Amino acid sequence: MTFDEVVEIILGNTLGVDASDEPGKKDFIIKDDMVATGREALTYLINELKDNYAPTIEMTQEQYNYFKWLRDTNDSLFQAFLTVSYNENELSLFSELDLTQAWLHPETVEVVDNDV
């Protein structure tokens, strides 16, 4: 399950129903101690976790195609790093951390326009 899927479940959108219309469901509650609770607080927490543990890696279509080729033709991340580090290529702009994240969790890669 992805972070976005959890947010969808919390918001009730998986069934195509606006959960805020359901009795007893409130989007945002502030208790006496000024701590936010409810669905808004949960979605905020999940989005913070997503930003920290599964950040989006933005790649152009050319970068993504090269990354996908590396992933499909190499048996290990180490071999792919050797290919990237010894050659000037589409992925040389990315840190090893970004490439590792994309390798382990390709769902975090977002293809963007070439002017990024």
C-alpha positions as CSV (number, residue, x, y, z in Angstrom):
1,M,0.0,0.0,0.0
2,T,1.3,3.5,-0.9
3,F,1.1,6.6,1.2
4,D,-1.4,8.1,-1.4
5,E,-3.7,5.0,-1.0
6,V,-3.7,5.5,2.8
7,V,-4.7,9.1,2.3
8,E,-7.5,8.0,0.0
9,I,-8.8,5.6,2.6
10,I,-8.7,8.2,5.3
11,L,-10.6,10.7,3.1
12,G,-13.1,8.0,2.2
13,N,-12.5,8.5,-1.5
14,T,-11.9,4.8,-2.3
15,L,-15.7,4.2,-2.5
16,G,-16.4,7.4,-4.4
17,V,-18.2,8.8,-1.4
18,D,-17.5,12.1,0.3
19,A,-16.9,10.9,3.8
20,S,-17.4,14.4,5.2
21,D,-21.1,14.0,4.5
22,E,-21.3,10.9,6.8
23,P,-22.7,11.5,10.3
24,G,-20.1,11.8,13.0
25,K,-17.2,12.4,10.6
26,K,-15.4,15.7,10.9
27,D,-12.4,16.8,8.8
28,F,-10.7,18.8,11.5
29,I,-11.1,18.9,15.3
30,I,-9.0,21.1,17.6
31,K,-9.0,19.8,21.2
32,D,-8.6,22.1,24.2
33,D,-4.8,21.6,24.1
34,M,-4.7,23.0,20.5
35,V,-3.7,19.6,19.0
36,A,-5.3,18.9,15.6
37,T,-6.9,15.5,15.3
38,G,-9.1,13.8,12.8
39,R,-8.7,13.1,9.1
40,E,-6.8,16.4,8.3
41,A,-4.2,15.7,10.9
42,L,-3.8,12.1,9.7
43,T,-3.4,13.2,6.1
44,Y,-0.8,15.8,7.2
45,L,1.1,13.2,9.1
46,I,1.1,10.7,6.2
47,N,2.2,13.4,3.7
48,E,5.1,14.3,6.0
49,L,6.1,10.6,6.2
50,K,5.8,10.4,2.4
51,D,8.0,13.5,1.9
52,N,10.6,12.0,4.3
53,Y,10.6,8.3,3.4
54,A,9.3,8.2,-0.2
55,P,10.1,11.5,-1.8
56,T,9.2,12.0,-5.4
57,I,12.1,11.8,-7.8
58,E,11.4,14.0,-10.9
59,M,12.9,12.8,-14.2
60,T,12.4,13.8,-17.7
61,Q,11.1,11.1,-20.1
62,E,14.7,10.6,-21.5
63,Q,16.1,10.2,-17.9
64,Y,13.3,7.8,-17.0
65,N,13.8,5.7,-20.2
66,Y,17.5,5.4,-19.4
67,F,16.8,4.6,-15.7
68,K,14.3,1.9,-16.8
69,W,16.8,0.5,-19.3
70,L,19.5,0.3,-16.5
71,R,17.0,-1.3,-14.1
72,D,16.0,-3.9,-16.7
73,T,19.5,-4.8,-18.0
74,N,21.5,-4.8,-14.7
75,D,21.2,-7.5,-12.0
76,S,22.1,-5.2,-9.2
77,L,22.0,-1.6,-8.2
78,F,25.8,-1.7,-7.8
79,Q,26.3,-2.6,-11.5
80,A,23.9,0.2,-12.5
81,F,25.9,2.7,-10.3
82,L,29.1,1.7,-12.0
83,T,27.5,2.3,-15.4
84,V,26.2,5.7,-14.3
85,S,29.4,6.8,-12.5
86,Y,31.8,6.0,-15.4
87,N,29.7,7.5,-18.1
88,E,28.3,11.0,-18.6
89,N,24.6,10.3,-19.1
90,E,21.1,11.3,-18.3
91,L,21.3,10.2,-14.7
92,S,24.6,11.7,-13.7
93,L,22.7,14.7,-12.3
94,F,21.1,12.6,-9.6
95,S,22.6,11.7,-6.3
96,E,23.2,8.1,-5.3
97,L,20.5,8.5,-2.7
98,D,17.9,9.6,-5.3
99,L,18.9,6.8,-7.6
100,T,18.7,4.2,-4.8
101,Q,15.3,5.5,-3.9
102,A,14.1,5.3,-7.5
103,W,15.7,1.8,-7.8
104,L,14.0,0.4,-4.7
105,H,10.7,2.3,-5.2
106,P,10.1,3.1,-8.9
107,E,6.6,4.3,-8.0
108,T,8.2,7.4,-6.5
109,V,9.5,8.5,-10.0
110,E,7.5,11.2,-11.6
111,V,8.1,12.0,-15.3
112,V,8.1,15.8,-15.9
113,D,8.7,18.1,-18.8
114,N,12.2,18.5,-20.2
115,D,12.6,22.1,-18.8
116,V,13.1,20.7,-15.2
